[in-house]
Amino acid sequence: MLAIIEKAMQQNGLITAFAVVGIIVLLSGYISRKLTFGRVHGSAFAILIGLILAYWGGIHSGGEKGLADISLFSGIGLMGGAMLRDFAIVATAFEVQATEARRAGLIGVISLLLGTIVPFIVGASVAYAFGYSDVVSMTTIGAGAITYIVGPVTGAAIGASSDVMALSIATGLLKSIMVMVGTPLAARFLGLKTPRSAMVFGGLAGTVSGVSAGLAATDRRLVPYGALVATFHTGIGCLLGPSVLYFAVKALMA
């Protein structure tokens, strides 16, 4: 019986990959609800579990693609490949409604730009401080500080190694968790009471999962406003990371 199941999983790798990811998402949501009462979003736990499984897969197989090097989970390599990754990024843009986006106004645009550039500078500076002084690594890790999606997308575009891309994901994940946990604690100091303040906060924080979970723990009515502006970060980061920001770092390090 087990042999039949194993054969079916190997022959339907992509379906197996979707099933594995679905189970991880369900488990992450359960952990989020039971251990943190929703204060740390389930996506953070899902990413952590994914990184742990990738590490275990790499150690177990001695390969280079993490869990995808194990034949039973080879479909994860296709699922995480460029095609479906780009579909996922484009899908985030369809969540944005232009009529709602205009409500953010000029201050939303300014906060969005600051929320993209400032984390990049911090991330690239930290990378340099820890010895990653080449342009590709600094740009990739700096892009990861924008969001954990922008980092690997930028790294893949400019030829970063898998180790550096993993660091960029970890950087974005750390930022997301910090926003999730820190938002309720700093809400009063930041004046998070109105939709406008939530939009500015979403633009500056720049992580949809972190902003959504943080505002949900503060005031659920503010979640759509903060998430609305934060949603733009992935698209803008993917656009600026491999182009403007990469050439800016290259010019600075020349």
FENZIGI-V80544 format. One record per helix or strand. SS is the DSSP state (H for helix, E for strand). FROM is the first residue (numbers start at 1). LEN is the number of residues. If there is no record, write none. Layout:
SS;FROM;LEN + SS;FROM;LEN
//
This chain:
H;2;10 + H;13;24 + H;42;20 + H;66;4 + H;71;3 + H;75;5 + H;82;13 + H;98;32 + H;135;10 + H;148;11 + H;162;29 + H;195;11 + H;208;11 + H;220;11 + H;232;22
//
